[in-house]
Amino acid sequence: MDLPEITEVERLTLKPGDRLIVRVPEKISQDIVDRLKERLRAALGLDLSTETVILDSGMTLEVAERAPLDVHELSRALDHEARIQGRTRR
């Protein structure tokens, strides 16, 4: 696997109970997933209780918090966004 040059590094804070999620732009085998997890744990000093998720082939993982839907609030937000973009919402 050819790895791209690292041009930017971002500091992350991993707290107890957090999950580490790694995105890989191509399809990888389970063997490579397992090795990545081992190397990440070793390099970052993580213990086995830190859950590590590897997402390949452009997969993404998102969490959307479920909240009660306020139809009037949603309508106002859509109208506001439409005005900003210079169009009228129908």
N, C-alpha and C positions, 0 to 999 in steps of 0.2 A: 504494500500500500504506500503510494507516494503521499507524503504529508506536505501541506502547503507551508510556506514560510510564516512564522509567527510575527505579525507586524503590530499587534496591539495586545496588551495584557490588562485585564480588569480584575481588581481585587474583589473577592466575594467573601461574605461572612456566612459560615455554615453553623447553625445553632443545633443543639441536641434536638432530635426529632425531625429535622429537615431532611429532605431527599435531594440528592445530587442528580441532576438530569444533564446528560451529555447528548448533543445532536451530532450525527455523522452524516455527511451529504451523500453517501453511497451505501448500497446494500452490503452488509457484512455478515459473516457466519457467526453462529453461536459461540464457536471456539474463540473468535476474535473478541466478541462481546465479553466473554469470561476473562480473557487476558487483559482487556481494557479496564475492567472493574478491579482486577488484582493490582494492576499498575497504578491506577488512580488512588486506591486505598493506601498503597505503599508510599506514593509520592506525596500525598496530602496528609498522611498520618491518620487516616480514618480507621475506625474499628468496624467490625462486621455488623454492628447494629445500625450503621448509616446505610440506608437503602440507596442504591445507585441504579439509575435507569438509563439505558442506552437506547436512543431512538435513531434509526437509520433511514436512508432513502428519503430524506426530507420530511419524515414524520414529525409532527409536533404534538405537544401535550399541553393542554390548557385546562384551567379550572375556572368555571364561572359560578359565582355565588348566586344561589337562587334567592331572589327577593320578591316581595309582593309587587305586582305590576300596577303602577298608577297610570292609567290611560291618559289622564289629563296632563300629567307631567311629561309623559312620552310625547304627546302631541305638541306641547310647547317646545320641547327640545328639538323635535323634527322641524318645526316651523322656524326656530332660531337658526338651525344649521342651514336650512334652505335659503334664508335671507343672507347669511354669510357668503354662501356660494353664488348669490345673485340669481336665484331662480325661485319660482313659486311652487310650493308643494301642493299636490292635488289630493 
